[in-house]
Amino acid sequence: MRGKLPLAAGTGKSVPVECCQVCHGKQLESILFLGYLPPVNQMRTIGETPFEQPSYPAELLYCPECDLVQIGLIVDPEVLFPPEYPYTSGTTRILHQNFQDLAEESRELLGLTEKDLIVDVGSNDGTLLSKFESQGHKVYGIEPTDAGQLARDRGIETMQSFFTPEAARKARKKKGAATLVTAANCFAHIENIHSIVEGVLELLPEDGVFVNESHYLIPLLDTLQYDTIYHEHLRYYSVTSLKNLLESHGLELIHVKAIPSHGGSVRVYAARKGKRPIQPSVNDFLTMEQDRGPMVEQLNRFKQQVVVSKLNLMKLLAEIKAEGGRIIGISAPSRASTMTNYVGLDDGLIDYVVEIKGSRKIGKLMPGKTIPVIEESRMFDEQPEYALLFSWHIADELMPKLRSLGYKGSFIVPLPEPRIVEV
């Protein structure tokens, strides 16, 4: 089991990654530098006088010893995940579907019964736990932000806390052991990952199972998702790197599944060695990753392709503006902050960004920019000629929906190759 790295939590400062977050290897290789980026969920209010805001270097590093790709700077999580953190998982249809699939798959794969407790780490507004609750299971959430109140409002018991071994012990003392611990879209977000796995083990009985969902490195590389590189994402897992991490804690992979959320994620089940049968999917994924060739070569190709894609996007937008075209942005996910700041988009190129009614981002400005985020009805009234899809990974869902609601303009899909799409 690995020791602890210096922590940023609670210091208000950032900690450079000088050795690998998992294996502590010191031969880290620099892959891509995206410049200095603001926290993706710190958004000023529209009309507010601009004032000094933090920004942090965003560098992608690779550890050849354990195959982990990781960010080069750990920012204090209290900066990245303030109580007023605006993201809520319940506003995304694809996540509802994914979480329902996770609940049904876990029930079948693990033989869950109504007696079993499911604990969700980083439970946000309780959307995932609600899927298990509807199947009759006992549920409990651990969430550091005010989104946990949204879960409590729907009757899902939630501890408001960052996840630590101490928080895990408190949860177990209160609720008992958890047959299943889930960590969806947060297992790559939390610093001191070894402490997190130790906390998970505190919650699990001998035959308990841990399942995590994280953005998957392979589709990230294949579709040039540089926009998912930001400081909330400390690590970018392959199945190989997850295997190396979990094995250092006496856990083994028992099932792996690719899932569509966030432009391509991976769901990985793990249990203590010898306690659960291993599914063929584990070897299938590990073999596929090995057959792709050396990771460092894949990462170097990724860098070159990202640079070209950035230039092509700016060229496309410049041509549209030269012809007098109006461009707006569709949705303001965290990835939009990286794209606007890395590519250099501002309110001279993007008039405004729209979000669905009820979004906590409406009335704010894009991080580090003066591009306003407003309710989507305005785009139907004004009919701008072009709409840039910041949530391009769900373009096939968004474009027909917006067309059916009355939008008549053209769509711009920025990645992997910028293009104009008519639907």
N, C-alpha and C positions, 0 to 999 in steps of 0.2 A: 504494500500500500504506500502511495506516495505521500510526501510531506506537504506542508502548506506553503503557498507563495505569499509574498506581501499583498495585503488587501487594500483596496480602494474604499471599501464600504465604510461610510460614516466619517470619512476624512475630508470630504469636499474636494478631494484632489484626484488626480489620475495617476496610474501606475504603469510605466512602460513594461511591455512583455519582453523580458530579456532572456527567458528560457521557456520552453514549451509548457503550456498550461496542464498537460496531461503527464508527460514522461520526464519533464524538467530538462530535456535535451537542450544544449546551448548552440547547436549549429543551425539556427533558424535562417531560412532563405527568404529574402524579400521578393515578393511576386508582383505586387501592384500597389501604387500609391495614388489615392483618390483626392488628395489635398486635405484641407482642414474643413471638417464638417460640423455643423451645429447638432446638438441633440435632436433627434428626429421628431420628438413629441413635445418640444418646447416651442409653443406657438404664441406670438404676441397677438393682442387684440387689434382688429381693424381700427384705424384712426389713432392708435397709440403712437406717441412720439418715439421714434427709434432711439434705443439706448444700447449700451454695451451688452453683448451677449457672448457666451463662451463658444468656442469651436475647438475641435480636437483633431489631431492628425489621424487619418484613416489609411492604414497600411495593412495589406494582406501578407501574412507570413506562412511559411510551410516548414513543418518539422519532418525531416526524412527518417527520423528514428521511429516514430509511431504513426506517421502518415496524417497527422492532424494539420488542417488549414485553420488559421486563427487570425484574429485582429491583433494589431501591434500595440494597442493601448487599452487598458482597463480603466473606465471612467466610474467614479463613485455611483453606485446604483441609485442613491437618493437623488442624484442629479437626473439620471435617465428615467427613473420610475417614480416621479413625485406623486403625492396622494391624488392630485387632480389629473393623473395620466388619462388621456382622452380615448385610448383604444378600448373597444368592447367587442368581444368575439361574437356576440349575439346578432350583430348587424350584418353578418356575412352569410349568405345562403349556403355557399359551398362548405363552410365550416360546420353549419348545422348538419348537413348531409354526412360530412366526414365523421363528426362525433357520433352520429347515430350508427354509422358503420363500425366505429371503434367499439361502442357498447355491445352491439350484436355479435361482432367477431370475438370479443373477449369472453362474453357469456358462453359462446359455443366452444371456443378453444380451451378455456380454463374450467368449464363446468361450474360457473358461478351460480350461486343460489341466493335466495332472499336474505339469508343469514350473513352474507359476505359484506364487508365494509370496503368501499372504494374511496380513497383519498386522492384529491387532485392538487398537485403542486402548481402554484401560479394559476389559480382557478378562475381569475377574472370575474366575469359576471355570472358564473355558474352554468354556462351553456352546456359544457361537457357533462358536468355532474347531473344536470337535469335529464340527460338521456339515460343514465344509469338509474336515476330515481324513478323514472317512468316504468322501468322494468322491475321495480320493487326492491331494489338494493338500498342499503344504508349508505349515505354519502356524507363527505366532509371536505371542505375546501380550506386551503391556506393561500392567502392572497395579500400582497403588501399594499395595494393601492385602494382608493375609495371605490373601485369597481366591485370590491367585495360586498359593499352595501347593497348593490343591485342584486347580488345573489341572495343576501339575507332577506331582502324585500320579497323574493319569490319563495322564501321558506327553506333555503339551503343554508345550513349552518356553516359558517365560515370564520376562521381565525384571521384577523388582519395582522400579518407579520411577514417579514422576509423568511424564506425557508432556510432553516439551519438545523443541525442535529438537536439543539435544545428545543426548537419549535416542534420537531418531530416527536421528541420524548413527551412534550406536553400534550400533543395530539393523541399519542398512544395511551397515555395515562387517562385521558378524558374519554376516548372513544374505543380503545382496544386496538389490537393488531388489525392491519388492513390486508385483506387477501390480494388486493390490487392497488398499486400506487401508480398514478398517471402523471405525466409531465408533458403537456402538449404545447409546443411552440414556446417553451421557456427553458428547456434543458440546455440550449446553447446560449442562453442569455445570462446565466448566473455565474458570478466569479467563484473561485475556489471550488471547482467542480468535484474534487475528491470529498470535500465536506458535504456537498449535496448528496453524493451517492451514499456516504455514511448515514446521512439523515434518512434516506430512503430505506436503508437496511434496518434502521431503528424502528421503522413502522411495520416492516414485513415479518410474518412468521417464517418458519423454516421453508415452507413450500409456497411462500408468497411470490408474486410476480410484479415486476416493474416494467411499465411500457412507456416509452417516450416517443414523441413525434418531433422531428426537427427538419429544417430545410436540408435537402439532400444535395451534397456536393456535386454529384454527377450531372443532374439536369441543370444545376447552376452553371457549370462549365459549358455544357452543350448548347445552352440558350443565352449565354453571355449575360447572366444576371448580376452584373456589377451593381445594380441598384439595390440588391439585398445586402450589400456590404455597408454596415453602419455599426455604431458602438454598442447598441443593444445586443448585436450578434457577436458574441465573443469567439465562437467556434463554428466551423463549417464541417459537419461530419460526413465522412464516408462510412459505410458499414464496417470497413476494416478498422478505421480509427475508433469507432464505437466499441468494437470487439476488444481492442487493446485497452481502452479505458475501463470497461466493465470487468474484464478478466483480472485486472489488478486489484479488484475488490471481491474476488471469489464468485463472480457472476458469469454466466455464459448465455449467449444468445440462443433463444429457442424458436423464434419466428421473426421474419422480416417481410415487410410489405411496402411497396411503393404506393404513395397516395398523391392525389392531385393538388392538395392545398398549397397555397403560397407559391405556385409555379413549379411545384415538384418537391415533395417532402418524402420522408421515409419513417415508417412506424416500426419500432424495434421492441420486441418482448425479451426480457431477460429474467433468469431465476438463478438461485444458488446451484452450483454445479451438482448434477446428478439428481435434482429434485423434480424436474419436468422433462418430458420427451422433447427432443430437438427435431424441428420440422425441416424438410428438404430445402425450404426457401433460404435457410441460412447459408448453406454451401453454394446455392445458386447465385446469390448476391456476391459472396466473397470471390467466387470464380470469375464472375463477370467483371468485377473491378480489377482483378489481377490481369485479365486478358486485354484490358484497355492499354496496357503499357505503363511505363514509369510515370508516376504522378507529376514529377517536376516538369516533364516534357509537356504534359497536358496543361499545366498551369502557365507555362511560358507561351503556349499557343493562345491560351485564354487572354493573356495580357495584350498581345498584338491585335487580336480580334476586337477586344474592347475599345482600344484606341481608335481603330477604323470605324467601328459602329458609332462612337461618339461624334466623330467628324462628319459622318454621313447624316446623322440626325440634325446637327446644326446646319449643314448644307441644305437639307430639305426644308427646314423651318425658315431659313434665310430666303429661299426662293419663294416661299409662300408670302412672306412679309413684303418682299420686293414687288409682288403683284397686288398688294393691298389686302391680302386675306387676313381675316381675324382668326385667332387661335385661342381656344380655351383648353383647360385640363379637365379630365374626367377622374374624379375621386382623389383623395389625398392620403393614400396609405403611407406608411413609414418609408417605403422604397422610393416614393416620389421626392422625398427630401434629398436623398442621395443623387437622384437623377438631375434635379434642378440645380443643385450646387456643383456637382461634378461637371456637368455639361455646360453650365453657365446660363441657364434659363432665368429670365427675370420678367418683370411686368411689362417690359417693352416687347416681349415675344408672346407671353401668355397673359391674356387679359384678366382671367380669373380661373379658379378651379371650383368645380361643383361637387357637392356631396349630397347624399339623400337626406330627406327631412328627418330630423331627430339626431343627426350626427353631432357629436360634441366638438367637432372641429369647425363647424359653421360659425362665422363671425371672427375667425382667426386669420392670421397671415401664415403662409408657408414658412417653415423654419429657415431663418437666415435670409428671407426674401420679403418683398412687399407685395407679393401676389396674394390677393384675398381669396378666402374660401367661403363660398356662398351656397345657398340652397339651389338645387338643380332646376327648379322651375324657370329660372332666368334664362337658361339656354334655350328652352322651348319658345320663350317669348322673343328673344333676340335673334335666334337662328344664326350663330356665327358659322363661318364657312368650314372651319376645321375644328375637330375635337381630338386632342392628344390623350390617349389612354394610358394614364399612369399605372392603372391596374391592368396592364396589357396581358398578363398571364391568364386573365379570364375574359379576354376580348370576345371569344365566341359566345359568351353569355351576355356580355354588356352591349355589344353592337345591336343585335336584334331587339333587345329590350328598349334601348334608347330610340331606335327607329320606330318601334311600336308606340312609344309615348309621344312621337311627333317630331323628333329631330330630323332635319333634312340635309344636313351638311355631310362632309366627308370625315372619315376617321383616320387618325395617324396611329399606327402601331409602332412603337419605338424600338422594340427588341424582338428577336435577335438582330434582324436587319430592318432599319427604318423603312416604312412603306405606307402609302396611302391606300385605304381600303374603302370600297363602296359596298354597302349591303342592301 
